Amino acid sequence: MLTEWLDLIGEKREAAAAAEKRAALDPEAPVALGWIANLKIKAGEKREAVGFLQRALRIDPSYQYASLTLLSLLCEFE
């Protein structure tokens, strides 16, 4: 929730730090990786986001945000 709140109030750097901290504390949390990818996309770092989405899907293949966002990004790159 902290990451989402920081993102909503425009604190992008702090939101990214919170998401990265969450991912470090629980490396098996696909949503944390999804948040990192989301913030990378918002920062214009779409190619960097791909790796986080792929990792999230390896952890949880049913994670819809990761699968739909990854598909959208890969279609953009084609």
Biopython code that builds the backbone (N, CA, C, O; Angstrom):
import numpy as np
from Bio.PDB.StructureBuilder import StructureBuilder

atoms = [
    (1, "MET", "N", (0.819, -1.196, 0.000)),
    (1, "MET", "CA", (0.000, 0.000, 0.000)),
    (1, "MET", "C", (0.864, 1.261, 0.000)),
    (1, "MET", "O", (0.492, 2.275, -0.590)),
    (2, "LEU", "N", (2.010, 1.193, 0.659)),
    (2, "LEU", "CA", (2.882, 2.360, 0.707)),
    (2, "LEU", "C", (3.314, 2.762, -0.705)),
    (2, "LEU", "O", (3.298, 3.943, -1.053)),
    (3, "THR", "N", (3.694, 1.783, -1.505)),
    (3, "THR", "CA", (4.118, 2.076, -2.877)),
    (3, "THR", "C", (2.994, 2.745, -3.647)),
    (3, "THR", "O", (3.216, 3.741, -4.336)),
    (4, "GLU", "N", (1.790, 2.203, -3.533)),
    (4, "GLU", "CA", (0.647, 2.770, -4.246)),
    (4, "GLU", "C", (0.368, 4.200, -3.790)),
    (4, "GLU", "O", (0.136, 5.083, -4.616)),
    (5, "TRP", "N", (0.389, 4.425, -2.499)),
    (5, "TRP", "CA", (0.125, 5.751, -1.962)),
    (5, "TRP", "C", (1.180, 6.749, -2.445)),
    (5, "TRP", "O", (0.839, 7.849, -2.879)),
    (6, "LEU", "N", (2.458, 6.370, -2.372)),
    (6, "LEU", "CA", (3.518, 7.265, -2.823)),
    (6, "LEU", "C", (3.381, 7.578, -4.310)),
    (6, "LEU", "O", (3.613, 8.710, -4.735)),
    (7, "ASP", "N", (3.009, 6.583, -5.090)),
    (7, "ASP", "CA", (2.794, 6.797, -6.523)),
    (7, "ASP", "C", (1.636, 7.774, -6.746)),
    (7, "ASP", "O", (1.731, 8.673, -7.582)),
    (8, "LEU", "N", (0.556, 7.600, -6.005)),
    (8, "LEU", "CA", (-0.618, 8.466, -6.157)),
    (8, "LEU", "C", (-0.329, 9.925, -5.829)),
    (8, "LEU", "O", (-0.898, 10.822, -6.451)),
    (9, "ILE", "N", (0.545, 10.172, -4.864)),
    (9, "ILE", "CA", (0.840, 11.557, -4.504)),
    (9, "ILE", "C", (2.022, 12.126, -5.297)),
    (9, "ILE", "O", (2.468, 13.245, -5.044)),
    (10, "GLY", "N", (2.518, 11.347, -6.253)),
    (10, "GLY", "CA", (3.554, 11.837, -7.150)),
    (10, "GLY", "C", (4.979, 11.672, -6.667)),
    (10, "GLY", "O", (5.900, 12.239, -7.255)),
    (11, "GLU", "N", (5.173, 10.919, -5.626)),
    (11, "GLU", "CA", (6.524, 10.676, -5.095)),
    (11, "GLU", "C", (7.111, 9.433, -5.771)),
    (11, "GLU", "O", (7.230, 8.374, -5.156)),
    (12, "LYS", "N", (7.470, 9.583, -7.032)),
    (12, "LYS", "CA", (7.885, 8.440, -7.856)),
    (12, "LYS", "C", (9.155, 7.769, -7.340)),
    (12, "LYS", "O", (9.237, 6.542, -7.298)),
    (13, "ARG", "N", (10.129, 8.557, -6.954)),
    (13, "ARG", "CA", (11.397, 7.979, -6.489)),
    (13, "ARG", "C", (11.182, 7.181, -5.199)),
    (13, "ARG", "O", (11.726, 6.089, -5.033)),
    (14, "GLU", "N", (10.382, 7.744, -4.292)),
    (14, "GLU", "CA", (10.098, 7.056, -3.030)),
    (14, "GLU", "C", (9.252, 5.803, -3.272)),
    (14, "GLU", "O", (9.439, 4.785, -2.606)),
    (15, "ALA", "N", (8.325, 5.882, -4.223)),
    (15, "ALA", "CA", (7.492, 4.720, -4.564)),
    (15, "ALA", "C", (8.366, 3.591, -5.096)),
    (15, "ALA", "O", (8.189, 2.431, -4.724)),
    (16, "ALA", "N", (9.308, 3.939, -5.968)),
    (16, "ALA", "CA", (10.219, 2.930, -6.520)),
    (16, "ALA", "C", (11.063, 2.305, -5.405)),
    (16, "ALA", "O", (11.275, 1.092, -5.387)),
    (17, "ALA", "N", (11.537, 3.129, -4.489)),
    (17, "ALA", "CA", (12.341, 2.610, -3.377)),
    (17, "ALA", "C", (11.513, 1.665, -2.502)),
    (17, "ALA", "O", (12.010, 0.630, -2.058)),
    (18, "ALA", "N", (10.259, 2.022, -2.259)),
    (18, "ALA", "CA", (9.389, 1.164, -1.442)),
    (18, "ALA", "C", (9.125, -0.165, -2.145)),
    (18, "ALA", "O", (9.130, -1.215, -1.502)),
    (19, "ALA", "N", (8.896, -0.129, -3.450)),
    (19, "ALA", "CA", (8.651, -1.361, -4.202)),
    (19, "ALA", "C", (9.898, -2.244, -4.209)),
    (19, "ALA", "O", (9.806, -3.461, -4.050)),
    (20, "GLU", "N", (11.053, -1.629, -4.393)),
    (20, "GLU", "CA", (12.302, -2.392, -4.402)),
    (20, "GLU", "C", (12.588, -3.000, -3.023)),
    (20, "GLU", "O", (13.075, -4.126, -2.923)),
    (21, "LYS", "N", (12.285, -2.255, -1.979)),
    (21, "LYS", "CA", (12.465, -2.771, -0.615)),
    (21, "LYS", "C", (11.554, -3.977, -0.376)),
    (21, "LYS", "O", (11.973, -4.984, 0.195)),
    (22, "ARG", "N", (10.297, -3.855, -0.824)),
    (22, "ARG", "CA", (9.333, -4.952, -0.672)),
    (22, "ARG", "C", (9.815, -6.182, -1.429)),
    (22, "ARG", "O", (9.744, -7.297, -0.911)),
    (23, "ALA", "N", (10.302, -5.988, -2.643)),
    (23, "ALA", "CA", (10.802, -7.112, -3.442)),
    (23, "ALA", "C", (12.024, -7.751, -2.786)),
    (23, "ALA", "O", (12.196, -8.969, -2.851)),
    (24, "ALA", "N", (12.870, -6.941, -2.158)),
    (24, "ALA", "CA", (14.050, -7.483, -1.482)),
    (24, "ALA", "C", (13.657, -8.269, -0.235)),
    (24, "ALA", "O", (14.254, -9.303, 0.067)),
    (25, "LEU", "N", (12.650, -7.777, 0.488)),
    (25, "LEU", "CA", (12.205, -8.458, 1.706)),
    (25, "LEU", "C", (11.479, -9.762, 1.410)),
    (25, "LEU", "O", (11.545, -10.710, 2.193)),
    (26, "ASP", "N", (10.785, -9.804, 0.275)),
    (26, "ASP", "CA", (10.044, -11.005, -0.108)),
    (26, "ASP", "C", (10.226, -11.242, -1.604)),
    (26, "ASP", "O", (9.380, -10.841, -2.403)),
    (27, "PRO", "N", (11.328, -11.891, -1.990)),
    (27, "PRO", "CA", (11.622, -12.074, -3.410)),
    (27, "PRO", "C", (10.602, -12.935, -4.160)),
    (27, "PRO", "O", (10.640, -13.008, -5.388)),
    (28, "GLU", "N", (9.709, -13.575, -3.444)),
    (28, "GLU", "CA", (8.673, -14.394, -4.077)),
    (28, "GLU", "C", (7.343, -13.640, -4.193)),
    (28, "GLU", "O", (6.303, -14.261, -4.412)),
    (29, "ALA", "N", (7.365, -12.322, -4.050)),
    (29, "ALA", "CA", (6.149, -11.501, -4.135)),
    (29, "ALA", "C", (6.029, -10.911, -5.539)),
    (29, "ALA", "O", (6.695, -9.923, -5.846)),
    (30, "PRO", "N", (5.191, -11.499, -6.396)),
    (30, "PRO", "CA", (5.082, -11.005, -7.763)),
    (30, "PRO", "C", (4.514, -9.593, -7.850)),
    (30, "PRO", "O", (4.853, -8.854, -8.774)),
    (31, "VAL", "N", (3.665, -9.207, -6.915)),
    (31, "VAL", "CA", (3.059, -7.869, -6.982)),
    (31, "VAL", "C", (4.126, -6.783, -6.792)),
    (31, "VAL", "O", (4.055, -5.731, -7.427)),
    (32, "ALA", "N", (5.094, -7.026, -5.938)),
    (32, "ALA", "CA", (6.185, -6.056, -5.769)),
    (32, "ALA", "C", (6.935, -5.866, -7.083)),
    (32, "ALA", "O", (7.283, -4.743, -7.448)),
    (33, "LEU", "N", (7.181, -6.959, -7.787)),
    (33, "LEU", "CA", (7.849, -6.871, -9.090)),
    (33, "LEU", "C", (6.968, -6.161, -10.102)),
    (33, "LEU", "O", (7.462, -5.425, -10.956)),
    (34, "GLY", "N", (5.658, -6.381, -10.005)),
    (34, "GLY", "CA", (4.722, -5.674, -10.876)),
    (34, "GLY", "C", (4.759, -4.177, -10.642)),
    (34, "GLY", "O", (4.693, -3.391, -11.586)),
    (35, "TRP", "N", (4.867, -3.784, -9.374)),
    (35, "TRP", "CA", (4.963, -2.354, -9.062)),
    (35, "TRP", "C", (6.256, -1.759, -9.585)),
    (35, "TRP", "O", (6.257, -0.647, -10.114)),
    (36, "ILE", "N", (7.345, -2.477, -9.447)),
    (36, "ILE", "CA", (8.614, -1.978, -9.988)),
    (36, "ILE", "C", (8.473, -1.782, -11.495)),
    (36, "ILE", "O", (8.884, -0.752, -12.030)),
    (37, "ALA", "N", (7.897, -2.760, -12.175)),
    (37, "ALA", "CA", (7.696, -2.655, -13.623)),
    (37, "ALA", "C", (6.791, -1.476, -13.954)),
    (37, "ALA", "O", (7.079, -0.714, -14.877)),
    (38, "ASN", "N", (5.708, -1.319, -13.216)),
    (38, "ASN", "CA", (4.774, -0.218, -13.452)),
    (38, "ASN", "C", (5.479, 1.127, -13.347)),
    (38, "ASN", "O", (5.286, 2.004, -14.188)),
    (39, "LEU", "N", (6.287, 1.282, -12.324)),
    (39, "LEU", "CA", (6.999, 2.545, -12.134)),
    (39, "LEU", "C", (8.077, 2.752, -13.199)),
    (39, "LEU", "O", (8.333, 3.884, -13.611)),
    (40, "LYS", "N", (8.704, 1.668, -13.643)),
    (40, "LYS", "CA", (9.679, 1.772, -14.741)),
    (40, "LYS", "C", (8.983, 2.244, -16.018)),
    (40, "LYS", "O", (9.505, 3.093, -16.741)),
    (41, "ILE", "N", (7.808, 1.690, -16.287)),
    (41, "ILE", "CA", (7.049, 2.083, -17.481)),
    (41, "ILE", "C", (6.699, 3.562, -17.404)),
    (41, "ILE", "O", (6.868, 4.292, -18.381)),
    (42, "LYS", "N", (6.215, 4.006, -16.252)),
    (42, "LYS", "CA", (5.854, 5.422, -16.083)),
    (42, "LYS", "C", (7.065, 6.336, -16.256)),
    (42, "LYS", "O", (6.924, 7.485, -16.676)),
    (43, "ALA", "N", (8.250, 5.826, -15.934)),
    (43, "ALA", "CA", (9.482, 6.610, -16.063)),
    (43, "ALA", "C", (10.054, 6.527, -17.478)),
    (43, "ALA", "O", (11.105, 7.104, -17.758)),
    (44, "GLY", "N", (9.362, 5.810, -18.373)),
    (44, "GLY", "CA", (9.842, 5.677, -19.744)),
    (44, "GLY", "C", (10.877, 4.581, -19.926)),
    (44, "GLY", "O", (11.526, 4.508, -20.970)),
    (45, "GLU", "N", (11.038, 3.734, -18.929)),
    (45, "GLU", "CA", (12.027, 2.652, -18.966)),
    (45, "GLU", "C", (11.326, 1.321, -19.271)),
    (45, "GLU", "O", (11.391, 0.373, -18.488)),
    (46, "LYS", "N", (10.664, 1.277, -20.412)),
    (46, "LYS", "CA", (9.833, 0.123, -20.745)),
    (46, "LYS", "C", (10.632, -1.158, -20.925)),
    (46, "LYS", "O", (10.193, -2.220, -20.485)),
    (47, "ARG", "N", (11.773, -1.082, -21.548)),
    (47, "ARG", "CA", (12.574, -2.293, -21.754)),
    (47, "ARG", "C", (13.053, -2.877, -20.428)),
    (47, "ARG", "O", (13.130, -4.097, -20.278)),
    (48, "GLU", "N", (13.374, -2.021, -19.474)),
    (48, "GLU", "CA", (13.792, -2.494, -18.153)),
    (48, "GLU", "C", (12.640, -3.162, -17.422)),
    (48, "GLU", "O", (12.857, -4.074, -16.624)),
    (49, "ALA", "N", (11.419, -2.719, -17.685)),
    (49, "ALA", "CA", (10.239, -3.280, -17.027)),
    (49, "ALA", "C", (10.001, -4.733, -17.434)),
    (49, "ALA", "O", (9.471, -5.519, -16.649)),
    (50, "VAL", "N", (10.386, -5.087, -18.641)),
    (50, "VAL", "CA", (10.141, -6.438, -19.159)),
    (50, "VAL", "C", (10.713, -7.509, -18.230)),
    (50, "VAL", "O", (10.028, -8.487, -17.931)),
    (51, "GLY", "N", (11.931, -7.346, -17.777)),
    (51, "GLY", "CA", (12.569, -8.332, -16.919)),
    (51, "GLY", "C", (11.821, -8.532, -15.603)),
    (51, "GLY", "O", (11.698, -9.656, -15.116)),
    (52, "PHE", "N", (11.326, -7.442, -15.034)),
    (52, "PHE", "CA", (10.568, -7.551, -13.785)),
    (52, "PHE", "C", (9.248, -8.284, -14.014)),
    (52, "PHE", "O", (8.822, -9.082, -13.179)),
    (53, "LEU", "N", (8.608, -8.012, -15.139)),
    (53, "LEU", "CA", (7.349, -8.698, -15.456)),
    (53, "LEU", "C", (7.590, -10.189, -15.698)),
    (53, "LEU", "O", (6.794, -11.027, -15.272)),
    (54, "GLN", "N", (8.676, -10.513, -16.374)),
    (54, "GLN", "CA", (9.000, -11.919, -16.613)),
    (54, "GLN", "C", (9.277, -12.645, -15.299)),
    (54, "GLN", "O", (8.836, -13.778, -15.106)),
    (55, "ARG", "N", (10.008, -11.990, -14.400)),
    (55, "ARG", "CA", (10.277, -12.602, -13.087)),
    (55, "ARG", "C", (8.977, -12.814, -12.319)),
    (55, "ARG", "O", (8.785, -13.859, -11.697)),
    (56, "ALA", "N", (8.086, -11.827, -12.361)),
    (56, "ALA", "CA", (6.803, -11.946, -11.665)),
    (56, "ALA", "C", (6.008, -13.126, -12.202)),
    (56, "ALA", "O", (5.369, -13.845, -11.433)),
    (57, "LEU", "N", (6.040, -13.331, -13.510)),
    (57, "LEU", "CA", (5.287, -14.438, -14.114)),
    (57, "LEU", "C", (5.920, -15.794, -13.823)),
    (57, "LEU", "O", (5.216, -16.803, -13.775)),
    (58, "ARG", "N", (7.229, -15.834, -13.629)),
    (58, "ARG", "CA", (7.860, -17.097, -13.229)),
    (58, "ARG", "C", (7.395, -17.485, -11.819)),
    (58, "ARG", "O", (7.229, -18.666, -11.514)),
    (59, "ILE", "N", (7.191, -16.488, -10.978)),
    (59, "ILE", "CA", (6.719, -16.749, -9.612)),
    (59, "ILE", "C", (5.246, -17.132, -9.618)),
    (59, "ILE", "O", (4.842, -18.088, -8.956)),
    (60, "ASP", "N", (4.441, -16.378, -10.374)),
    (60, "ASP", "CA", (2.995, -16.623, -10.415)),
    (60, "ASP", "C", (2.491, -16.461, -11.848)),
    (60, "ASP", "O", (2.172, -15.350, -12.271)),
    (61, "PRO", "N", (2.418, -17.555, -12.590)),
    (61, "PRO", "CA", (1.978, -17.489, -13.983)),
    (61, "PRO", "C", (0.557, -16.955, -14.170)),
    (61, "PRO", "O", (0.180, -16.591, -15.284)),
    (62, "SER", "N", (-0.231, -16.904, -13.105)),
    (62, "SER", "CA", (-1.604, -16.402, -13.232)),
    (62, "SER", "C", (-1.722, -14.911, -12.895)),
    (62, "SER", "O", (-2.830, -14.378, -12.853)),
    (63, "TYR", "N", (-0.609, -14.243, -12.659)),
    (63, "TYR", "CA", (-0.615, -12.816, -12.306)),
    (63, "TYR", "C", (-0.984, -12.012, -13.557)),
    (63, "TYR", "O", (-0.148, -11.781, -14.430)),
    (64, "GLN", "N", (-2.234, -11.599, -13.624)),
    (64, "GLN", "CA", (-2.777, -10.975, -14.834)),
    (64, "GLN", "C", (-2.111, -9.652, -15.187)),
    (64, "GLN", "O", (-1.855, -9.390, -16.362)),
    (65, "TYR", "N", (-1.826, -8.813, -14.196)),
    (65, "TYR", "CA", (-1.185, -7.537, -14.522)),
    (65, "TYR", "C", (0.115, -7.786, -15.284)),
    (65, "TYR", "O", (0.380, -7.150, -16.304)),
    (66, "ALA", "N", (0.919, -8.716, -14.777)),
    (66, "ALA", "CA", (2.206, -8.986, -15.405)),
    (66, "ALA", "C", (2.033, -9.546, -16.814)),
    (66, "ALA", "O", (2.728, -9.124, -17.738)),
    (67, "SER", "N", (1.120, -10.483, -16.982)),
    (67, "SER", "CA", (0.970, -11.096, -18.310)),
    (67, "SER", "C", (0.425, -10.098, -19.330)),
    (67, "SER", "O", (0.925, -10.030, -20.453)),
    (68, "LEU", "N", (-0.576, -9.334, -18.957)),
    (68, "LEU", "CA", (-1.167, -8.377, -19.907)),
    (68, "LEU", "C", (-0.214, -7.230, -20.219)),
    (68, "LEU", "O", (-0.125, -6.785, -21.363)),
    (69, "THR", "N", (0.490, -6.757, -19.210)),
    (69, "THR", "CA", (1.431, -5.657, -19.429)),
    (69, "THR", "C", (2.620, -6.120, -20.247)),
    (69, "THR", "O", (3.086, -5.398, -21.129)),
    (70, "LEU", "N", (3.114, -7.317, -19.965)),
    (70, "LEU", "CA", (4.227, -7.852, -20.750)),
    (70, "LEU", "C", (3.815, -8.024, -22.206)),
    (70, "LEU", "O", (4.567, -7.660, -23.110)),
    (71, "LEU", "N", (2.651, -8.566, -22.435)),
    (71, "LEU", "CA", (2.170, -8.722, -23.808)),
    (71, "LEU", "C", (2.081, -7.372, -24.514)),
    (71, "LEU", "O", (2.504, -7.237, -25.662)),
    (72, "SER", "N", (1.542, -6.394, -23.837)),
    (72, "SER", "CA", (1.415, -5.052, -24.420)),
    (72, "SER", "C", (2.788, -4.463, -24.764)),
    (72, "SER", "O", (2.976, -3.895, -25.839)),
    (73, "LEU", "N", (3.727, -4.603, -23.854)),
    (73, "LEU", "CA", (5.073, -4.079, -24.115)),
    (73, "LEU", "C", (5.740, -4.794, -25.286)),
    (73, "LEU", "O", (6.338, -4.156, -26.152)),
    (74, "LEU", "N", (5.633, -6.114, -25.306)),
    (74, "LEU", "CA", (6.279, -6.862, -26.384)),
    (74, "LEU", "C", (5.661, -6.536, -27.736)),
    (74, "LEU", "O", (6.359, -6.536, -28.750)),
    (75, "CYS", "N", (4.373, -6.262, -27.764)),
    (75, "CYS", "CA", (3.735, -5.838, -29.011)),
    (75, "CYS", "C", (4.244, -4.461, -29.439)),
    (75, "CYS", "O", (4.400, -4.203, -30.632)),
    (76, "GLU", "N", (4.500, -3.590, -28.488)),
    (76, "GLU", "CA", (5.040, -2.269, -28.788)),
    (76, "GLU", "C", (6.418, -2.365, -29.425)),
    (76, "GLU", "O", (6.749, -1.588, -30.320)),
    (77, "PHE", "N", (7.221, -3.321, -28.962)),
    (77, "PHE", "CA", (8.597, -3.444, -29.436)),
    (77, "PHE", "C", (8.694, -4.059, -30.827)),
    (77, "PHE", "O", (9.718, -3.936, -31.498)),
    (78, "GLU", "N", (7.633, -4.716, -31.252)),
    (78, "GLU", "CA", (7.674, -5.386, -32.564)),
    (78, "GLU", "C", (7.663, -4.405, -33.689)),
    (78, "GLU", "O", (7.693, -4.801, -34.854)),
]
sb = StructureBuilder()
sb.init_structure("model")
sb.init_model(0)
sb.init_chain("A")
sb.init_seg("    ")
for serial, (resi, resn, name, xyz) in enumerate(atoms, 1):
    if name == "N":
        sb.init_residue(resn, " ", resi, " ")
    sb.init_atom(name, np.array(xyz, "f"), 0.0, 1.0, " ", f" {name:<3s}", serial, name[0])
structure = sb.get_structure()
